[in-house]
Amino acid sequence: MISNAPFMPSDPSERFAMIFRALQRSVADNGYRL
């Protein structure tokens, strides 16, 4: 079975950084559109 889920690092700090970067991108994109 093929999964479309992105790679999630096993280290909690790396996982947090990855989630935080995605949140930053989302906020920046929404701010740019407004």
N, C-alpha and C positions, 0 to 999 in steps of 0.2 A: 504494500500500500504506500502511495506517495503522499507525503504531508506537505502542505503549503505553509506550515507554521515556521516562523523565523527561528534561527538558531538562538537558543538561550544559554548563556554561559552558566557554568555550575557554581562559580564563585559569587556569593551574594553581593559583594561590592560591585563587581562587573555587571551583574544583573540590574542593580539599582542605577548604575551609570547609563546603561542602555535604555532603561525606561525613562530616566530623566531627560536624556537627549531627545527621545521621541516626543516627550511632553514639550520641551523647548521648541522643537520644530513646529509642533501643532499650534502653540501659542503665537509664534512668530508668523506663521502663515495666516492665521486668523487676523492678527493685528495688521498685517500688510494689506489684506483684502478690505479691511474697514478703513 
